[in-house]
Amino acid sequence: MSEGSYRPELEDEEIPRRLGVAALAHDAAIYGVTRVLLKSLAFVLVPIYARFLTPEQFGILELLLAAGAFVNVVIAANMDGVFGRFFFDRDDPAWRRHIITLYFVVESIYPAVVVGGLILFAGPISERLTGSTAYTALLVIALADVYLTNIVDLPMNLCRLRRKPVTFAAYSLARGLTQVVFTVLLVVVWELEIKGILVASLVAVCVAFVLTLREWVRDLTRRADWRVGLEMVSFAWPGIIGGLSFYVLNLVDRFFIQAYHGAAANGLYGTAFRYSQVVLVGVIAFRLGWSQWHYSWLHSGRHPEMVARGGLYYYFGAGFLAVLVSAWILPVFHLLMPTDYWDATQAVAPLALAGVATGAFSLYTVGLAVLKRQRLIPVMAVAGAALALALYFLLIPPFSFEGAAWATAASLTGLAVLVYVVSNRMYPVPWDWRRVGTAVFLTVGLCVASLLIDAFVPFSVSLPIRLGITLAYPLGLVTLGFFPPGDLAALRSRLSHPKSRSRRS
């Protein structure tokens, strides 16, 4: 199908133009509630894991999942981001069906070749990862899960790009509930340990695959312009390099911990990482609504201004989540986790800050995406990965998984700063650094204060102090003038007249 053969059709009414901050908040809230529910289910599973897996077994699970994540980086190849960018190149539905078809072909054939090859060598790979071929079958299950998840990403991305957050939520929750039910059956009832966890995840993604077929199968076309496909691949391939660099930033630390301190320390780190994902829930929810929101302003003349405005509220939400989880993680562990996992809480606060930095990185890449200069991101990501490796060597041998957490936070922060410097020179965005700095200062200070309370204040008397830390964040921002007066007035107006609607904020 050539570019000229597309017939102009009605504009897709599901993708309105120039969405306001309220639309971003609406979509992010739905995605956020969905993520909260899913992570709540995941948090229910963590205590189950802790009671049926030793820290050493949890450490092996972390290695298998880290290996699967590595494969996912290679096969995903940043095609999700490319898909969104090309999808919005035209409002023509025929063009969008064409992009859907190209995405499906690329992301079904290439990953099958990669995953199939790895399955053939699963035995040697398992021995290199874990020191034993006993986990070969488990590695195969994890690889199959990664491949199917890659396919399911297509309809999930379509739900986002078409602004169908409720449908997205329904599919996500169906998958999450399936995984919880089968995890309980396979781990608690049948005591299959690590195998039960991986099989439950595979069953859940199979269910999601069947449920989501209706979102995209009818959009596939028989003819496609492969020149556009090559352009998409050309646009995407640097994402592999960037993805591998982010892998170093986020997951290679598991292998360092395993090498220097063993599987038990790795298990504690994996536990801390899962609870710190409360922050990533908010970050991901923001990112799920972010692309279509800021692109809706792309041709309005106000795009940089609106990016800065949306980013301001990112820092507010992500910072509050980081403070919340840092202040209350120890009471949560006292309530839910066996005592041999309590030391994991020492890594949660820095990992929460790493989550905030991850979202900041996404904010600052906007200019590169608009200018289609995303090939610069892998270069900067390599620099971030090099910093992370240096910090892993420096901090993990003496400080174990706590050092890994701080190394991750520092390297992701450094990467976010580097991307800001490069992107803003090419596509200036009027960031309000006084307000951003206020939010960052309070976030870091209160997270560190939470760690000090965990270390030096008796648990029995610490609860009122934790409540004070939690409230200090929003109250401090109000006192220090973080919120623009006009936005506060608009909020008061909305609260006073809840039935009124404004198309612009």
C-alpha positions as a printed NumPy array, in Angstrom:
array([[  0.   ,   0.   ,   0.   ],
       [  1.595,   3.257,  -1.066],
       [  1.369,   6.463,   0.864],
       [ -0.839,   8.029,  -1.788],
       [ -3.423,   5.234,  -1.661],
       [ -4.809,   6.242,   1.71 ],
       [ -8.24 ,   7.8  ,   1.448],
       [ -9.048,  10.605,   3.875],
       [-11.778,   9.457,   6.218],
       [-13.506,  10.876,   9.238],
       [-11.205,  11.853,  12.07 ],
       [-11.103,   9.311,  14.867],
       [-13.481,  10.849,  17.388],
       [-11.881,   8.873,  20.186],
       [ -8.758,  11.064,  20.021],
       [ -9.783,  14.701,  20.627],
       [ -7.375,  17.541,  20.073],
       [ -5.792,  19.865,  22.631],
       [ -6.67 ,  18.067,  25.809],
       [ -6.531,  20.072,  29.019],
       [ -4.803,  19.23 ,  32.27 ],
       [ -8.117,  17.864,  33.512],
       [ -8.077,  15.288,  30.687],
       [ -4.553,  14.242,  31.646],
       [ -5.648,  13.945,  35.269],
       [ -8.764,  11.969,  34.249],
       [ -6.851,   9.416,  32.179],
       [ -3.952,   9.193,  34.625],
       [ -6.428,   8.692,  37.478],
       [ -8.037,   5.728,  35.725],
       [ -4.668,   4.254,  34.823],
       [ -3.481,   5.002,  38.327],
       [ -6.451,   3.32 ,  40.009],
       [ -5.909,   0.326,  37.744],
       [ -2.246,   0.171,  38.643],
       [ -3.05 ,   0.594,  42.314],
       [ -5.462,  -2.324,  42.151],
       [ -2.965,  -4.458,  40.248],
       [ -0.133,  -3.598,  42.592],
       [ -2.404,  -4.191,  45.541],
       [ -2.897,  -7.68 ,  44.183],
       [  0.862,  -7.951,  43.702],
       [  1.457,  -6.783,  47.276],
       [ -0.915,  -9.514,  48.436],
       [  1.281, -11.99 ,  46.575],
       [  4.568, -10.794,  48.094],
       [  3.715, -12.012,  51.639],
       [  2.61 , -15.299,  50.061],
       [  5.951, -15.568,  48.309],
       [  7.694, -14.759,  51.577],
       [  5.905, -17.573,  53.42 ],
       [  6.376, -20.233,  50.749],
       [  9.802, -19.198,  49.422],
       [ 12.989, -18.704,  51.372],
       [ 14.974, -15.526,  50.656],
       [ 17.354, -17.718,  48.639],
       [ 14.5  , -19.007,  46.447],
       [ 13.22 , -15.46 ,  46.091],
       [ 16.685, -14.53 ,  44.876],
       [ 16.569, -17.241,  42.172],
       [ 13.156, -15.956,  41.091],
       [ 14.66 , -12.472,  40.793],
       [ 17.407, -13.798,  38.509],
       [ 14.913, -15.575,  36.233],
       [ 12.713, -12.487,  36.034],
       [ 15.746, -10.298,  35.351],
       [ 16.741, -12.629,  32.505],
       [ 13.217, -12.368,  31.09 ],
       [ 13.365,  -8.592,  31.336],
       [ 16.63 ,  -8.605,  29.377],
       [ 14.987, -10.582,  26.579],
       [ 12.015,  -8.224,  26.618],
       [ 14.335,  -5.262,  26.052],
       [ 15.787,  -6.947,  22.982],
       [ 12.486,  -7.975,  21.419],
       [ 10.438,  -4.899,  22.305],
       [ 13.078,  -2.627,  20.755],
       [ 11.209,   0.564,  21.733],
       [  8.496,  -0.274,  19.196],
       [  5.818,   0.851,  21.664],
       [  7.095,   4.413,  21.544],
       [  7.506,   4.28 ,  17.774],
       [  3.973,   2.919,  17.42 ],
       [  2.518,   5.903,  19.281],
       [  4.543,   8.419,  17.291],
       [  3.568,   7.004,  13.87 ],
       [ -0.034,   6.371,  14.946],
       [ -0.507,  10.116,  15.489],
       [  1.196,  11.169,  12.248],
       [ -2.239,  11.271,  10.577],
       [ -5.857,  11.338,  11.678],
       [ -6.782,   8.997,   8.811],
       [ -8.167,   5.651,  10.158],
       [ -6.719,   3.81 ,   7.14 ],
       [ -3.254,   5.071,   8.063],
       [ -3.727,   3.908,  11.637],
       [ -4.805,   0.42 ,  10.541],
       [ -1.713,   0.305,   8.387],
       [  0.531,   1.18 ,  11.358],
       [ -1.218,  -1.449,  13.506],
       [ -0.525,  -4.086,  10.849],
       [  3.139,  -3.16 ,  10.534],
       [  3.575,  -3.17 ,  14.306],
       [  2.009,  -6.618,  14.617],
       [  4.144,  -8.161,  11.872],
       [  7.397,  -6.779,  13.231],
       [  6.621,  -7.59 ,  16.859],
       [  5.443, -11.148,  16.231],
       [  8.077, -12.501,  13.812],
       [ 11.299, -10.973,  15.124],
       [ 10.624, -11.85 ,  18.799],
       [  9.702, -15.429,  17.806],
       [ 13.145, -15.86 ,  16.257],
       [ 14.939, -14.441,  19.307],
       [ 12.924, -16.295,  21.945],
       [ 12.985, -19.556,  19.967],
       [ 16.764, -19.43 ,  19.761],
       [ 17.096, -18.802,  23.488],
       [ 14.782, -21.703,  24.328],
       [ 17.065, -24.037,  22.346],
       [ 19.949, -23.033,  24.633],
       [ 17.941, -22.713,  27.85 ],
       [ 20.008, -25.337,  29.676],
       [ 23.405, -23.641,  29.333],
       [ 21.832, -20.242,  29.967],
       [ 20.212, -21.517,  33.18 ],
       [ 23.523, -22.897,  34.385],
       [ 25.252, -19.578,  33.755],
       [ 22.522, -17.625,  35.527],
       [ 21.858, -19.769,  38.574],
       [ 24.747, -22.21 ,  38.708],
       [ 22.435, -25.152,  37.929],
       [ 20.474, -26.655,  35.014],
       [ 17.676, -27.52 ,  37.462],
       [ 15.945, -24.254,  36.551],
       [ 15.955, -24.817,  32.759],
       [ 12.209, -25.511,  32.532],
       [ 11.485, -22.424,  34.611],
       [ 13.544, -20.289,  32.249],
       [ 11.575, -21.64 ,  29.273],
       [  8.294, -20.716,  30.989],
       [  9.594, -17.203,  31.652],
       [ 10.645, -16.796,  28.   ],
       [  7.233, -17.91 ,  26.71 ],
       [  5.627, -15.382,  29.054],
       [  7.82 , -12.601,  27.684],
       [  6.901, -13.415,  24.078],
       [  3.136, -13.441,  24.666],
       [  3.32 , -10.283,  26.779],
       [  4.988,  -8.594,  23.828],
       [  1.997,  -9.462,  21.617],
       [ -0.536,  -8.356,  24.229],
       [  1.19 ,  -4.972,  24.343],
       [ -0.393,  -4.155,  20.955],
       [ -4.045,  -3.999,  22.094],
       [ -3.053,  -2.423,  25.389],
       [ -1.237,   0.36 ,  23.532],
       [ -4.24 ,   0.825,  21.268],
       [ -6.496,   1.306,  24.271],
       [ -4.227,   4.108,  25.449],
       [ -3.834,   5.801,  22.08 ],
       [ -7.581,   5.677,  21.437],
       [ -8.253,   7.033,  24.916],
       [-10.094,   3.975,  26.208],
       [ -8.734,   3.91 ,  29.766],
       [-11.697,   1.962,  31.173],
       [-11.212,  -0.818,  28.611],
       [ -7.496,  -0.793,  29.365],
       [ -8.321,  -1.148,  33.053],
       [-10.702,  -4.059,  32.439],
       [ -8.117,  -6.043,  30.489],
       [ -5.383,  -5.295,  33.019],
       [ -7.506,  -6.317,  35.988],
       [ -8.641,  -9.514,  34.262],
       [ -5.015, -10.474,  33.763],
       [ -4.061,  -9.505,  37.301],
       [ -6.906, -11.394,  38.945],
       [ -6.151, -14.485,  36.873],
       [ -2.545, -14.376,  38.011],
       [ -3.513, -14.03 ,  41.659],
       [ -5.982, -16.93 ,  41.53 ],
       [ -3.543, -19.268,  39.82 ],
       [ -0.674, -18.178,  42.077],
       [ -2.698, -19.1  ,  45.141],
       [ -3.636, -22.448,  43.615],
       [ -0.173, -23.341,  42.369],
       [  1.928, -21.948,  45.232],
       [ -0.285, -22.251,  48.305],
       [ -2.393, -25.319,  47.461],
       [ -0.058, -27.37 ,  45.284],
       [  3.217, -25.917,  46.685],
       [  4.987, -25.588,  43.33 ],
       [  7.134, -22.732,  44.666],
       [  8.958, -20.782,  41.9  ],
       [  7.414, -22.894,  39.145],
       [  3.929, -22.068,  40.4  ],
       [  4.644, -18.332,  40.282],
       [  5.934, -18.465,  36.704],
       [  3.163, -20.754,  35.436],
       [  0.513, -18.487,  36.999],
       [  1.984, -15.517,  35.13 ],
       [  1.993, -17.454,  31.853],
       [ -1.64 , -18.526,  32.277],
       [ -2.621, -14.912,  32.978],
       [ -0.995, -13.566,  29.816],
       [ -2.688, -16.313,  27.764],
       [ -6.048, -15.174,  29.124],
       [ -5.179, -11.548,  28.296],
       [ -4.18 , -12.534,  24.756],
       [ -7.587, -14.131,  24.1  ],
       [ -9.562, -11.284,  25.699],
       [ -7.786,  -8.512,  23.781],
       [ -7.977, -10.016,  20.283],
       [-11.119,  -7.999,  19.563],
       [ -9.171,  -4.735,  19.925],
       [ -6.871,  -5.238,  16.963],
       [ -7.539,  -8.28 ,  14.768],
       [-10.159,  -6.457,  12.655],
       [ -7.704,  -3.603,  12.074],
       [ -5.18 ,  -5.809,  10.264],
       [ -4.866,  -5.186,   6.528],
       [ -3.619,  -7.486,   3.766],
       [ -1.385,  -4.919,   2.139],
       [  1.235,  -2.749,   3.749],
       [  3.806,  -0.23 ,   2.619],
       [  7.039,  -1.719,   3.88 ],
       [  8.854,   1.536,   3.292],
       [  6.885,   2.834,   6.268],
       [  7.746,  -0.36 ,   8.137],
       [ 11.437,   0.195,   7.486],
       [ 11.081,   3.775,   8.675],
       [  9.493,   2.507,  11.895],
       [ 12.275,  -0.026,  12.409],
       [ 14.902,   2.621,  11.672],
       [ 13.231,   4.872,  14.214],
       [ 13.076,   2.036,  16.755],
       [ 16.384,   0.2  ,  16.607],
       [ 18.317,   2.682,  18.752],
       [ 15.778,   1.759,  21.431],
       [ 17.523,  -1.594,  21.824],
       [ 20.721,   0.153,  22.85 ],
       [ 18.798,   2.496,  25.099],
       [ 16.762,  -0.39 ,  26.479],
       [ 19.881,  -2.372,  27.328],
       [ 21.289,   0.688,  29.054],
       [ 18.103,   1.01 ,  31.099],
       [ 18.387,  -2.668,  31.866],
       [ 21.788,  -1.967,  33.388],
       [ 20.255,   0.921,  35.317],
       [ 17.369,  -1.123,  36.704],
       [ 18.166,  -4.833,  36.785],
       [ 21.868,  -5.665,  36.462],
       [ 22.312,  -4.855,  40.149],
       [ 20.658,  -8.228,  40.908],
       [ 23.599, -10.037,  39.379],
       [ 26.067,  -7.913,  41.357],
       [ 24.229,  -8.632,  44.599],
       [ 24.117, -12.334,  43.767],
       [ 27.853, -12.405,  43.061],
       [ 28.957, -10.447,  46.154],
       [ 26.342, -11.318,  48.777],
       [ 24.361, -14.346,  47.598],
       [ 20.765, -15.26 ,  46.788],
       [ 19.355, -14.293,  50.207],
       [ 20.461, -10.654,  49.83 ],
       [ 19.098, -10.731,  46.295],
       [ 15.759, -11.92 ,  47.647],
       [ 15.622,  -9.047,  50.131],
       [ 16.405,  -6.581,  47.366],
       [ 13.675,  -8.057,  45.194],
       [ 11.211,  -7.647,  48.044],
       [ 12.213,  -4.003,  48.544],
       [ 11.89 ,  -3.355,  44.83 ],
       [  8.344,  -4.719,  44.734],
       [  7.166,  -2.467,  47.547],
       [  8.932,   0.574,  46.11 ],
       [  6.828,   0.075,  43.002],
       [  4.058,   1.98 ,  44.746],
       [  5.874,   4.99 ,  43.294],
       [  6.23 ,   3.38 ,  39.887],
       [  2.477,   2.803,  39.89 ],
       [  2.024,   6.558,  39.859],
       [  4.854,   7.107,  37.398],
       [  3.485,   4.56 ,  34.944],
       [ -0.052,   5.906,  35.334],
       [  1.251,   9.36 ,  34.442],
       [  3.204,   8.049,  31.469],
       [  0.215,   6.104,  30.15 ],
       [ -1.749,   9.329,  29.874],
       [  1.195,  11.588,  29.053],
       [  1.932,  10.893,  25.366],
       [ -1.549,  11.423,  23.975],
       [ -2.057,  14.4  ,  26.29 ],
       [  0.996,  16.42 ,  25.31 ],
       [  0.767,  15.426,  21.625],
       [ -2.759,  16.867,  21.589],
       [ -1.095,  20.296,  22.051],
       [  1.637,  19.683,  19.476],
       [  0.327,  22.062,  16.788],
       [ -1.368,  24.576,  19.071],
       [  1.552,  26.924,  19.674],
       [  1.324,  26.196,  23.427],
       [  2.975,  22.771,  23.512],
       [  6.138,  23.716,  25.485],
       [  4.066,  25.673,  28.014],
       [  1.664,  22.774,  28.553],
       [  4.505,  20.259,  28.886],
       [  5.982,  22.375,  31.678],
       [  2.603,  22.68 ,  33.344],
       [  1.895,  18.955,  33.215],
       [  5.405,  18.196,  34.471],
       [  4.87 ,  20.361,  37.533],
       [  2.034,  18.154,  38.688],
       [  4.06 ,  15.049,  37.947],
       [  6.568,  16.135,  40.578],
       [  3.799,  16.767,  43.074],
       [  2.189,  13.334,  42.646],
       [  5.342,  11.257,  42.352],
       [  6.992,  13.031,  45.272],
       [  4.015,  12.431,  47.531],
       [  4.022,   8.716,  46.7  ],
       [  7.75 ,   8.473,  47.434],
       [  7.311,  10.121,  50.839],
       [  4.265,   8.002,  51.639],
       [  5.913,   4.666,  50.908],
       [  9.172,   5.651,  52.653],
       [  7.393,   6.753,  55.819],
       [  5.158,   3.701,  56.169],
       [  7.12 ,   0.784,  54.72 ],
       [  8.417,  -0.49 ,  58.074],
       [  4.924,  -0.685,  59.652],
       [  3.725,  -2.513,  56.538],
       [  6.518,  -5.068,  56.877],
       [  5.788,  -5.524,  60.579],
       [  2.209,  -6.28 ,  59.634],
       [  2.664,  -8.479,  56.569],
       [  6.156,  -9.935,  56.264],
       [  8.154, -12.569,  58.185],
       [ 10.907, -11.109,  60.326],
       [ 13.704, -12.432,  58.109],
       [ 12.496, -10.008,  55.388],
       [ 12.344,  -6.845,  57.535],
       [ 15.852,  -5.684,  56.619],
       [ 14.626,  -5.172,  53.055],
       [ 12.916,  -1.915,  54.133],
       [ 16.297,  -0.15 ,  54.177],
       [ 16.346,  -0.17 ,  50.363],
       [ 12.777,   1.021,  49.775],
       [ 13.277,   4.812,  50.18 ],
       [ 16.162,   5.106,  47.671],
       [ 14.289,   2.871,  45.225],
       [ 11.253,   5.135,  45.621],
       [ 13.437,   8.115,  44.701],
       [ 14.716,   6.136,  41.72 ],
       [ 11.095,   5.808,  40.615],
       [ 10.648,   9.59 ,  40.735],
       [ 13.796,  10.017,  38.628],
       [ 12.472,   7.5  ,  36.087],
       [  9.396,   9.638,  35.511],
       [ 11.498,  12.797,  35.291],
       [ 13.499,  11.195,  32.508],
       [ 10.256,  10.624,  30.572],
       [  9.309,  14.278,  31.012],
       [ 12.563,  15.543,  29.616],
       [ 12.537,  13.318,  26.517],
       [  9.481,  15.14 ,  25.137],
       [ 11.517,  17.528,  23.02 ],
       [ 13.531,  14.704,  21.471],
       [ 10.328,  12.828,  20.624],
       [  8.728,  15.903,  19.041],
       [ 11.809,  16.528,  16.892],
       [ 12.223,  12.794,  16.155],
       [ 15.724,  12.946,  17.627],
       [ 15.257,   9.967,  19.906],
       [ 18.387,   8.372,  18.54 ],
       [ 20.227,  10.601,  20.977],
       [ 18.579,   8.848,  23.93 ],
       [ 20.612,   5.619,  23.631],
       [ 23.84 ,   7.601,  23.696],
       [ 22.8  ,   9.305,  26.921],
       [ 21.432,   6.052,  28.329],
       [ 24.826,   4.426,  27.769],
       [ 26.365,   7.206,  29.829],
       [ 23.796,   6.562,  32.579],
       [ 24.515,   2.831,  32.439],
       [ 28.251,   3.467,  32.742],
       [ 27.61 ,   5.595,  35.834],
       [ 25.399,   2.845,  37.262],
       [ 28.051,   0.157,  36.731],
       [ 30.671,   2.321,  38.399],
       [ 28.383,   2.894,  41.385],
       [ 27.516,  -0.821,  41.584],
       [ 31.203,  -1.694,  41.838],
       [ 31.686,   1.067,  44.406],
       [ 28.637,   0.555,  46.63 ],
       [ 27.404,  -3.041,  46.365],
       [ 30.476,  -4.87 ,  47.77 ],
       [ 30.502,  -2.884,  51.06 ],
       [ 26.784,  -2.054,  51.394],
       [ 25.023,  -4.988,  49.679],
       [ 21.497,  -4.34 ,  48.421],
       [ 21.28 ,  -0.951,  50.183],
       [ 24.225,   0.213,  48.088],
       [ 22.482,  -1.114,  44.984],
       [ 19.389,   0.939,  45.773],
       [ 21.304,   4.194,  46.219],
       [ 23.393,   3.475,  43.114],
       [ 20.198,   3.037,  41.092],
       [ 18.705,   6.27 ,  42.426],
       [ 21.879,   8.277,  41.748],
       [ 22.403,   6.93 ,  38.229],
       [ 18.779,   7.496,  37.156],
       [ 18.918,  11.029,  38.533],
       [ 22.114,  11.692,  36.614],
       [ 20.523,  10.388,  33.43 ],
       [ 17.449,  12.599,  33.886],
       [ 19.669,  15.681,  34.293],
       [ 21.691,  14.805,  31.191],
       [ 18.56 ,  14.297,  29.064],
       [ 17.142,  17.605,  30.284],
       [ 20.29 ,  19.484,  29.274],
       [ 20.372,  17.99 ,  25.768],
       [ 16.63 ,  18.038,  25.052],
       [ 15.999,  21.548,  26.348],
       [ 18.711,  23.01 ,  24.147],
       [ 16.939,  21.599,  21.083],
       [ 13.342,  22.131,  22.171],
       [ 13.138,  24.691,  24.978],
       [ 10.453,  24.075,  27.589],
       [  9.831,  26.8  ,  30.206],
       [ 10.231,  24.627,  33.302],
       [  9.44 ,  26.425,  36.564],
       [ 12.576,  25.45 ,  38.441],
       [ 11.669,  27.206,  41.671],
       [  8.565,  25.064,  42.034],
       [ 10.212,  21.887,  40.723],
       [ 13.148,  22.379,  43.08 ],
       [ 10.784,  22.858,  46.027],
       [  9.068,  19.541,  45.313],
       [ 12.363,  17.684,  44.821],
       [ 13.886,  19.146,  47.989],
       [ 10.92 ,  18.134,  50.118],
       [ 10.722,  14.67 ,  48.547],
       [ 14.369,  13.79 ,  49.151],
       [ 14.472,  15.341,  52.606],
       [ 11.379,  13.551,  53.897],
       [ 12.45 ,  10.204,  52.415],
       [ 15.808,  10.454,  54.177],
       [ 14.036,  11.507,  57.376],
       [ 11.948,   8.336,  57.136],
       [ 15.09 ,   6.218,  56.936],
       [ 16.5  ,   7.948,  60.019],
       [ 13.287,   7.246,  61.937],
       [ 13.478,   3.584,  60.959],
       [ 17.047,   3.426,  62.218],
       [ 16.939,   5.485,  65.427],
       [ 13.359,   5.898,  66.684],
       [ 11.716,   3.004,  68.566],
       [  8.966,   1.545,  66.419],
       [  6.327,   1.817,  69.135],
       [  6.614,   5.624,  69.289],
       [  7.347,   6.304,  65.615],
       [  3.816,   6.238,  64.19 ],
       [  2.881,   9.862,  65.019],
       [  6.178,  11.018,  63.539],
       [  5.476,   9.05 ,  60.356],
       [  2.077,  10.723,  60.096],
       [  3.751,  14.116,  60.533],
       [  6.21 ,  13.346,  57.724],
       [  3.371,  12.316,  55.422],
       [  1.397,  15.513,  56.062],
       [  4.502,  17.695,  55.874],
       [  4.799,  17.119,  52.134],
       [  1.529,  18.65 ,  50.859],
       [  1.446,  21.27 ,  53.626],
       [  5.03 ,  22.248,  52.903],
       [  4.3  ,  22.656,  49.186],
       [  1.298,  24.881,  49.897],
       [  3.296,  26.975,  52.363],
       [  6.223,  27.384,  49.968],
       [  3.989,  28.465,  47.059],
       [  4.408,  25.396,  44.877],
       [  0.91 ,  25.533,  43.368],
       [  0.209,  28.33 ,  40.834],
       [ -2.529,  30.629,  42.231],
       [ -4.596,  30.299,  39.054],
       [ -4.654,  26.516,  39.353],
       [ -5.712,  26.693,  42.989],
       [ -8.536,  29.048,  42.036],
       [ -9.617,  26.665,  39.248],
       [ -9.588,  23.766,  41.7  ],
       [-11.742,  25.672,  44.179],
       [-14.152,  26.515,  41.367],
       [-14.411,  22.888,  40.314],
       [-15.031,  21.782,  43.881],
       [-17.689,  24.457,  44.29 ],
       [-19.383,  23.589,  40.98 ],
       [-18.727,  19.882,  40.398],
       [-21.211,  19.632,  37.518],
       [-19.569,  22.321,  35.474],
       [-17.159,  21.271,  32.785],
       [-14.482,  23.216,  31.04 ],
       [-12.903,  22.137,  27.797],
       [ -9.725,  23.988,  28.622],
       [ -7.902,  24.409,  31.904]])
